[in-house]
Amino acid sequence: QKEVEQNSGPLSVPEGAIASLNCTYSDRGSQSFFWYRQYSGKSPELIMSIYSNGDKEDGRFTAQLNKASQYVSLLIRDSQPSDSATYLCAVKAGGFKTIFGAGTRLFVKA
Amino acid sequence: SQTIHQWPATLVQPVGSPLSLECTVEGTSNPNLYWYRQAAGRGLQLLFYSVGIGQISSEVPQNLSASRPQDRQFILSSKKLLLSDSGFYLCAWMNRLGANVLTFGAGSRLTVL
């Protein structure tokens, strides 16, 4: 069973702080890694994608991938109350399927 | 640009009734199409995916079925709903020539009573 594991949270950070979200995956053949944000009652939307080891930055978001440790993370700098949502880690190996973790709930306190 | 439409947005159905959820994609050809379900407070469970017309792969044994009668149309069905079928159903598409990114529709929230 290919799995993606996340801490369900909730993770609570003050406004302006750095939020750190973590994810591990079991399939060593995984090639593509994604972070989605999901507001309550809404569908997931892509925040970041990463395909090779290292860091990838996009505005306040940084995704980090370590394939040897089967670990992917998302850092949110200068967290805002509007960042409060559930963050889903997703992993795609070869083939057609993308597997999602259960998500981490993030609360940013004003 | 590509858009994905999903309907109905919300429905309440009695146990034992049939179900039909529809999804269509615009602005792309030959996409991979997916149905996911999200139970309350849970992650996304892959139900079905399709790589072409009439080609359906099922991920979990259950009383749901899927069909792809046209290139950009994906339908989720059930003949008799169970209480456990309640959830948030999400259709998604992926451009097989792109970066493997899934784009989701707005979702259909099903409550079975």
Interface residues (C-beta under 8 A of the other chain):
Chain A: Q31 S32 F34 G41 K42 S43 P44 E45 L46 S49 Y51 L88 A90 K92 F96 K97 T98 I99 F100 G101 A102 G103
Chain B: N32 Y34 Y36 R42 G43 L44 L46 Y49 V51 S57 E59 L90 M94 A99 N100 V101 L102 T103 F104 G105 A106 G107 R109
